[in-house]
Amino acid sequence: MSKVKYYYDPDTLSYRPIEFTNKKRISNVVLFILASFVFGLSSLLILLNSDRINTPAEISQKRDLENYELQFEILSKKLNQIEAVVENIEERDNNIYRVYFEASPIPEEQRRAGFGGVNRYKNLEGYDNSDLIINATKRLDVLSKQTVVQSRSLDEIERLAANKAELIEAIPSIQPIKNQDLTRMASGYGYRTDPFTKKRRFHYGMDFSARKGTPIYATGNGVVKRADNRSSGYGKHIRIDHDFGYVSLYAHLSKYNVRRGQRVKRGDIIGYVGNTGRSVGPHLHYEIFKDKKRINPLNFYYGNLSQKEFDALLTQSRLENQSMD
């Protein structure tokens, strides 16, 4: 049996039973359903807008974002490694390769220069991870530019290396007469007594005393520019242009073994010892020019002399004796 509910009637000052009609019952049921619906809908909206409940699509998107963030983290580590390698290559390029080949180092600001002008990353703005994406893109752009600069530098180094190989072959770096063919090293570079005037004057070459007809060798690769006797005092002589500012001169020859315009290599026989021109006996007068200035040939005999032979030659060349021309 259902319990009877009462309400207090102030008019009669007594409790009267509550009477429920079918209409009121229906109304109450409808109100309860509406209230439940509104409460349920509100709760659902609140939960959907919170982090506690995600739709399948949101769960999938969240996983994608986490995967992208992981990929960017891996990319960042790889970029760190690549940047370290490029930095090492740049350091060796500036401090070893370019120094060795006498090229100016590439300035740091040129290697790491950014990109000016309009905002090239504007299309990457407005996303949840825009800062991450823009930073990675900037680093890739800078690395790309560094790679281009370094590639051009290595191309230049390659050209310089080729020239360096040519330079090494061209420099007059051997003695023009073999040691076993020498009578003696008669006179060196510096002040010597003139054999004709007996006065002290500067001797611009080295005199190698040897028997007439002793072979004379080209001291470096080059082209014969002169092979004649039209230069005062030198008699029959040869001049070889080695490029890079180097010219070697061989004087007082008895005869030639080359002609003007001929290309020769280091060690080729170009002529023979004689006593032509201003000379007091069979010998070779040898000179080296660098950028049209005479320099001491003694500094260039590293190609075919041992240390002991060079030391002996150095001692003899320093004697302030009488020259032979």
Residue pairs with C-beta under 8 A, 6 or more apart in sequence:
4 17
4 18
5 17
5 18
6 15
6 16
6 17
6 18
7 15
7 16
7 18
8 14
8 15
8 16
9 15
9 16
47 53
48 55
54 62
65 128
65 129
68 129
69 129
69 132
72 129
72 132
72 133
72 136
75 136
76 136
79 136
79 139
79 140
79 143
82 143
83 139
83 143
86 143
86 146
86 147
86 150
89 150
90 106
90 111
90 146
90 150
93 106
93 150
93 153
93 154
93 157
94 105
94 106
95 105
97 103
97 157
98 104
98 105
98 106
98 153
98 157
99 105
101 157
101 160
101 161
101 164
102 160
103 156
103 157
103 160
106 149
106 153
110 149
111 146
111 149
111 150
112 142
112 146
113 145
114 138
114 141
114 142
115 141
115 145
120 141
121 134
121 137
121 138
124 130
124 133
124 134
124 137
125 134
127 133
166 221
166 243
166 244
167 243
167 244
169 220
169 221
169 265
169 266
170 220
170 221
170 222
170 242
170 243
170 244
170 246
171 220
171 242
171 244
171 246
171 300
172 219
172 220
172 240
172 242
172 246
172 248
172 266
172 288
172 297
172 300
173 219
173 220
173 266
173 300
173 301
173 302
173 303
174 217
174 219
174 220
174 266
174 267
174 301
174 303
174 304
175 208
175 219
175 301
175 304
175 305
175 313
176 208
176 216
176 217
176 218
176 219
176 248
176 250
176 284
176 286
177 208
177 210
177 214
177 215
177 216
177 217
177 273
177 284
178 215
178 217
178 304
179 305
179 309
181 210
181 211
181 214
181 215
182 208
182 209
182 210
183 209
183 210
183 211
184 209
184 316
185 206
185 207
185 208
185 209
185 313
185 316
185 317
186 207
186 208
186 209
186 283
186 321
186 323
186 324
187 203
187 206
187 207
187 317
187 321
187 322
187 323
187 324
188 203
188 206
188 207
188 298
188 316
188 317
188 318
188 319
189 203
189 204
189 205
189 206
189 296
189 297
189 298
189 317
190 202
190 203
190 296
190 317
190 318
190 320
191 200
191 201
191 202
191 203
191 320
192 200
192 201
192 202
192 203
192 320
192 321
192 322
192 323
193 199
193 200
193 320
193 321
193 322
193 323
194 200
194 201
194 322
194 323
195 280
195 322
195 323
195 324
195 325
196 278
196 280
203 323
204 287
204 294
205 249
205 251
205 285
205 286
205 287
205 288
205 294
205 297
206 285
206 286
206 287
206 297
206 298
206 317
207 283
207 284
207 285
207 286
207 323
207 324
207 325
208 273
208 283
208 284
208 286
209 281
209 282
209 283
209 324
210 273
210 282
210 283
210 284
211 273
211 282
212 254
212 272
212 273
212 274
212 275
212 282
213 254
213 272
213 273
213 274
214 272
214 273
214 282
214 284
215 269
215 272
215 273
216 250
216 253
216 269
216 270
216 271
216 272
216 273
216 284
217 266
217 267
217 268
217 269
217 270
218 240
218 248
218 264
218 265
218 266
218 267
218 268
218 269
218 270
219 240
219 248
219 266
219 300
219 303
220 240
220 242
220 246
220 248
220 266
221 242
221 263
221 264
221 265
221 266
222 240
222 241
222 242
222 243
222 246
222 248
222 263
222 264
223 240
223 241
223 261
223 262
223 263
223 264
224 238
224 239
224 240
224 258
224 259
224 260
224 261
224 262
224 263
224 264
224 270
225 239
225 240
225 241
225 247
225 260
226 237
226 238
226 239
226 260
227 237
227 238
227 239
227 256
227 258
227 259
227 260
227 271
228 236
228 237
228 260
229 235
229 236
229 237
229 276
229 277
231 237
232 278
233 251
233 277
233 278
233 325
234 249
234 251
234 252
234 277
234 278
234 285
235 251
235 252
235 253
235 274
235 275
235 276
235 277
235 278
235 279
236 251
236 252
236 253
236 254
236 255
236 256
236 271
236 274
236 276
236 277
237 249
237 250
237 251
237 252
237 253
237 277
238 249
238 250
238 253
238 256
238 258
238 270
238 271
239 247
239 248
239 249
239 250
240 247
240 248
240 250
240 264
240 270
241 247
242 248
245 289
245 290
245 291
245 292
246 288
246 289
246 290
247 288
247 289
247 292
248 286
248 287
248 288
248 289
249 285
249 286
249 287
249 288
249 289
250 270
250 271
250 284
250 285
250 286
251 277
251 284
251 285
251 286
251 287
251 325
252 273
252 274
252 275
252 276
252 277
252 279
252 282
252 283
252 284
252 285
252 325
253 271
253 272
253 273
253 274
253 276
253 284
254 271
254 272
254 273
254 274
254 275
254 276
254 282
255 271
255 272
255 274
256 270
256 271
257 269
257 270
257 271
257 272
258 264
258 268
258 270
258 271
264 270
266 303
273 282
273 283
273 284
274 282
275 281
275 282
275 283
277 325
278 325
279 285
279 324
279 325
280 324
280 325
281 324
283 324
283 325
285 324
285 325
286 297
287 294
287 297
288 294
288 295
288 296
288 297
288 300
289 295
298 313
298 314
298 317
301 310
301 313
302 310
305 313
